[in-house]
Amino acid sequence: MKLLVRNLERTTSEHDIRALFSTHGTVTECNLVLDQLTGLSKGFAFVEMPDENEAKSAVEKLNMAVVDKSKIRVKITQN
């Protein structure tokens, strides 16, 4: 399942996101979206978790969780 993670602190790294979601299951892909001009985070990322139950658990536990002083939002994408 592909998850959308929004409202990330600009200093949160792709490694931080992968580590956070890995505590809830297997992460096959993690893509932090960067601004092409500055190379800085745009504040959102996509995380792929192959196991549906693990992905749903991650959404349940991490949606509205505070990460790096920012309350993140996590949801399942539609594709």
FENBEL-V963852 format. One record per pair of residues at least 24 apart in sequence whose ideal C-beta (glycine too) atoms are under 7 Angstrom apart, sorted by the first residue. I is the first residue (numbers start at 1). GAP is how many residues later the second one is. D is the distance in Angstrom with one decimal. If there is no record, write none. Layout:
BEGIN
i=I gap=GAP d=D
i=I gap=GAP d=D
END
This chain:
BEGIN
i=1 gap=48 d=5.6
i=1 gap=51 d=5.7
i=1 gap=54 d=3.8
i=1 gap=75 d=5.7
i=2 gap=44 d=6.0
i=2 gap=46 d=5.2
i=2 gap=75 d=4.5
i=2 gap=77 d=6.4
i=3 gap=43 d=6.9
i=3 gap=44 d=4.6
i=3 gap=46 d=6.7
i=3 gap=52 d=6.2
i=3 gap=55 d=6.8
i=3 gap=56 d=6.4
i=3 gap=71 d=5.8
i=3 gap=72 d=6.9
i=3 gap=73 d=5.9
i=3 gap=74 d=6.7
i=4 gap=40 d=6.8
i=4 gap=42 d=6.1
i=4 gap=71 d=5.5
i=4 gap=73 d=5.1
i=5 gap=39 d=6.2
i=5 gap=40 d=4.7
i=5 gap=42 d=6.0
i=5 gap=67 d=5.9
i=5 gap=69 d=5.3
i=6 gap=38 d=4.6
i=6 gap=66 d=6.8
i=6 gap=67 d=4.5
i=7 gap=36 d=6.4
i=7 gap=63 d=5.8
i=7 gap=64 d=6.4
i=7 gap=65 d=5.2
i=7 gap=66 d=5.2
i=8 gap=33 d=6.5
i=8 gap=35 d=4.9
i=8 gap=36 d=6.1
i=8 gap=37 d=6.4
i=8 gap=62 d=6.3
i=8 gap=64 d=6.0
i=9 gap=59 d=3.9
i=9 gap=60 d=6.1
i=9 gap=61 d=4.2
i=10 gap=30 d=6.1
i=10 gap=31 d=4.9
i=10 gap=33 d=6.1
i=11 gap=57 d=6.3
i=12 gap=29 d=6.7
i=12 gap=55 d=6.5
i=12 gap=56 d=5.0
i=17 gap=28 d=5.3
i=17 gap=30 d=6.5
i=20 gap=42 d=7.0
i=20 gap=47 d=6.5
i=21 gap=26 d=5.1
i=21 gap=28 d=6.8
i=21 gap=37 d=5.6
i=24 gap=30 d=5.9
i=24 gap=33 d=5.4
i=24 gap=34 d=3.9
i=24 gap=37 d=6.2
i=25 gap=24 d=5.5
i=25 gap=26 d=5.5
i=25 gap=29 d=2.7
i=25 gap=32 d=6.9
i=25 gap=33 d=6.5
i=26 gap=24 d=6.1
i=26 gap=25 d=6.2
i=26 gap=28 d=6.5
END
